[in-house]
């Protein structure tokens, strides 16, 4: 069971309005499919981009062995 902390797109696709939720899911599951827990969101359409991340839950999942994707790791630093 390899856990990933990654982005899940929920914004409208044809309208080019991206909006992402930061979720914990198994690496074999689909990007927009099922997930274990939602720990934040990212809205790149705002100026500056809006990032909300529950740091306690993020650290909890890192300690459990979940690996953040490169994008999520960069967002967590901000």
VEXPA-704820 format. One line per field, with one value per residue (C-alpha): residue in one letter; residue number from 1; x, y, z. Coordinates in steps of 0.2 Angstrom, whole numbers, plus 5000, padded with zeros to 4 digits. Layout:
BEGIN
residu = c(a ...) $
num = c(NUM ...) $
px = c(X ...) $
py = c(Y ...) $
pz = c(Z ...) $
//
This chain:
BEGIN
residu = c(x x x x x x x x x x x x x x x x x x x x x x x x x x x x x x x x x x x x x x x x x x x x x x x x x x x x x x x x x x x x x x x x x x x x x x x x x x x x x x) $
num = c(1 2 3 4 5 6 7 8 9 10 11 12 13 14 15 16 17 18 19 20 21 22 23 24 25 26 27 28 29 30 31 32 33 34 35 36 37 38 39 40 41 42 43 44 45 46 47 48 49 50 51 52 53 54 55 56 57 58 59 60 61 62 63 64 65 66 67 68 69 70 71 72 73 74 75 76 77 78) $
px = c(5000 5009 5001 5002 4998 4992 4981 4963 4955 4937 4936 4927 4937 4930 4929 4948 4943 4955 4952 4961 4959 4974 4970 4978 4976 4984 4996 4987 4970 4964 4969 4951 4944 4942 4953 4956 4956 4955 4968 4967 4964 4973 4965 4977 4964 4966 4979 4989 4985 4975 4982 4974 4982 4979 4997 4993 4985 4999 5012 5002 5001 5020 5024 5012 5023 5013 5024 5019 5020 5032 5019 5011 5028 5031 5014 5017 5033 5023) $
py = c(5000 5015 5031 5048 5065 5073 5085 5080 5091 5096 5112 5113 5106 5115 5132 5132 5135 5124 5120 5107 5097 5090 5072 5057 5041 5025 5028 5015 5024 5036 5054 5060 5044 5038 5045 5042 5060 5077 5089 5105 5114 5125 5138 5144 5156 5169 5182 5177 5158 5152 5138 5130 5115 5107 5106 5094 5081 5083 5079 5065 5057 5060 5051 5036 5035 5045 5053 5070 5073 5086 5099 5096 5097 5114 5120 5114 5125 5141) $
pz = c(5000 4994 4999 4989 4994 4978 4969 4963 4950 4953 4942 4926 4912 4896 4904 4909 4927 4937 4956 4965 4982 4991 4995 5002 4991 4986 4971 4960 4962 4948 4950 4951 4959 4977 4991 5009 5016 5009 5018 5009 4992 4979 4968 4955 4947 4961 4962 4972 4971 4986 4996 5011 5019 5036 5042 5056 5045 5032 5045 5051 5034 5031 5047 5041 5025 5012 4999 4992 4974 4968 4966 4983 4991 4983 4988 5006 5007 5003) $
//
